[in-house]
Amino acid sequence: MFTKYIARAALFQACVLLAKSSVYAEDGPVTCGSAIKITHVPTGYFLHSSDARFNGGSGQRTVTLTPDRAHSDSLFQVREGNNSGVCSAAAPIKCGDVIRLTHMNSNQNLHSHNVRSILMGRMDPKSQEVSLFGDSGEGDGGDNWIVNCDTGNWMRNKKVTFMHVDTGKYLTANKNTNFNDQNCRGCPIVGHLEAYAHWPFDENNISFKTEIGIHLS
């Protein structure tokens, strides 16, 4: 685990400061062990998870996208895939690598499975839930995502897509699947977009990039 290379508590404190300052990183590769914010290119919203859960679906912690760039709940640590050898801290992530994205505040992993998503699933049953799963950074194969890109390494400020290994569906969002007072009255994620996984995908909605982060080098 990354505790062999970095003090997680120190990294977390640095991430909190980063979340408040919204510092942009210079160009370069995204590296193993880095703590990053992931931006949805079409909307400019940030991948996010707050401690909100629904009665429907799996009941796991909800993943959304938020317009708030300064929130620490949008920080994820880049790690090796589940049941893979530990990647070296600061090693560049290559296009095609299998990774996990561990949410810094909850220490759970970005996850998907064959459970219909809360909002998009009402319109399209092929849309599946994206959630957080696991304990102390450890979960299962549903936490594995392939980084798809054409730049050799996953590069900051360049577009990438994330394909879920178990189901072959792509991490996605769109501006029309949003939480509002009609479908989530009084809940803390009003104004957020739903994160979900889908295939076949809309090419316009699956692109992500990372700009803000603590990038190990």
Salt bridges, closest charged atoms under 4 A:
ASP51 OD1 - ARG53 NH2 3.45
ASP73 OD1 - ARG61 NH2 3.52
ASP73 OD1 - HIS103 NE2 3.55
GLU80 OE2 - ARG100 NH2 2.95
ASP124 OD1 - LYS126 NZ 3.26
ASP124 OD2 - HIS198 NE2 2.67
GLU129 OE1 - HIS113 NE2 2.59
GLU138 OE2 - ARG79 NH2 2.93
GLU138 OE1 - ARG100 NH1 3.21
ASP140 OD1 - HIS111 ND1 3.69
ASP143 OD1 - HIS111 ND1 2.66
GLU211 OE2 - LYS209 NZ 3.43
